[in-house]
Amino acid sequence: MAAEETKSGDHPKMNRNEIALDMMKFIALTTGYGKGGGGTGFAGKAGRTPEEYADSLVQLFERCRGVVGTD
């Protein structure tokens, strides 16, 4: 069976929110998005609170939804 002939029921279709969530998780995990913390030469900077971190992840998710087109 050729690739074009695969059944559409073989893989469940992801909705746009699920795609945006996967994109957000990938970006957050690979870049450390929203964690804050000190960079090189900036010792002593306080980390972000859990609430600030959660807010930054929600903002990132909203941006990903905009890119995917769920607005």
Secondary structure as the mmCIF struct_conf table of DSSP 4:
data_model
#
loop_
_struct_conf.conf_type_id
_struct_conf.id
_struct_conf.beg_label_comp_id
_struct_conf.beg_label_asym_id
_struct_conf.beg_label_seq_id
_struct_conf.end_label_comp_id
_struct_conf.end_label_asym_id
_struct_conf.end_label_seq_id
HELX_RH_3T_P HELX_RH_3T_P1 ALA A 3 GLU A 5
HELX_RH_3T_P HELX_RH_3T_P2 SER A 8 ASP A 10
BEND BEND1 HIS A 11 HIS A 11
HELX_LH_PP_P HELX_LH_PP_P1 PRO A 12 ASN A 15
HELX_RH_AL_P HELX_RH_AL_P1 ARG A 16 THR A 31
TURN_TY1_P TURN_TY1_P1 TYR A 33 GLY A 34
TURN_TY1_P TURN_TY1_P2 THR A 40 GLY A 41
TURN_TY1_P TURN_TY1_P3 ALA A 43 GLY A 44
HELX_LH_PP_P HELX_LH_PP_P2 LYS A 45 THR A 49
HELX_RH_AL_P HELX_RH_AL_P2 PRO A 50 VAL A 68
TURN_TY1_P TURN_TY1_P4 GLY A 69 GLY A 69
#
